[in-house]
Amino acid sequence: MKTSLILTGAMLLGMASSVCSQNAAPLPTSASPATPAVTQFTVTTSRIWDGAYCAFTSLIQYRGRYYCAFREASSHLFDADGHAAQGVSRIIVSDDGVSWRSAALLVKDGLDLRDPKLSVTPDGRLMVVMGGSVYDGRRLVNMHPQVSFSSDGVRFSAPEPLVIDPQVCEDYEWVWRVTWHDGVGYGVSYGKLHNYVLLRTTDGVHYSLVTHLDVMHNPGETTLRFLSDGRMLLIARREGGRGNQRGILGLSEPPYTQWQWHDMNVPLGGPDVLLLNDSSYILGTRSLYASEKTMLLKGYLDGQCEEVCILPSGGDDNSYPGMIVVGDELWVTYYSRHESDNAAIYLSRVPLSLFSTPRSSAYFNKYW
């Protein structure tokens, strides 16, 4: 709404890394191809919402319009006095991706509504699943995931708690994202007591246990996607403390109870994933190798990823992208503090052609 920034860079064909931000870390010089081919590209970035501390985005196209959801509050966690967590979920809408207006503000007394994630149910409703954190002062005492629905993208229902299988629920659950496949919604729940389980739903409200997921090093924020043969792809952040803090990738065939696991070569923060095909995907996440930035990578089913682009971002608090494909562009929403103390919401438009290069070993696993 306030800024529009055109960034021009060069994609080095046959290399894993490309710079599309003036603030990007320098490319490594070792193992560089002798004469890389250079193709010009342009990434367009605009600030689309600000005013409060806006963070943790999701992006979707619904009924011909674009919807972006995010948390709105005084800060990343607590209020201006450093005590209560007072987050609400804002949903904005646009007809063209340029002009945005508020569609809904979801509020629930006593809950910090965090990380709203958008999806479309099999019966055509727009669904928003949110974390619902309960604090006693600065102490987290409970987490109740919440959900809201809209049949028209205009009127949204009041947030209501998810009803989770009692053999799973420990009063500290967070279903971070729900992905629909063949009429069933799937999500991974995690929480303070380190449950990490795959759930299923048919109505978006009631969730039953599929399986416990045997993943070490404190897994959390999880995105699920489905390959054309029905296999489920799982990509998750891990916060292993002194253990493994790199992401984890899982693959499973129906009924999704047996899993193959791969350690990824990158740490993650708020990961979103779009499949390119059945062997590669676009990964949007927080970069931690230099300073905190929002980055795009091309990833593979063995968990290995190659950096493609660092978006205009910074301020030591950013990322949590939402991604959709519009024509020949990747649209990415994310939050960042690189222009002000308050985090704002940005939309970058990235040429899809940046992700068409074949797998390279030049900078493969270079930063990690």
Helices and strands as residue ranges (DSSP letters): E 4-12, E 38-49, E 53-62, E 65-73, E 88-94, E 100-106, E 112-120, E 126-136, E 139-143, E 146-150, E 160-161, E 163-164, E 174-181, E 184-190, E 196-201, E 206-212, E 219-226, E 232-238, E 246-252, E 260-267, E 272-275, E 280-287, E 293-300, E 305-311, E 319-326, E 329-336, E 344-351, G 352-355
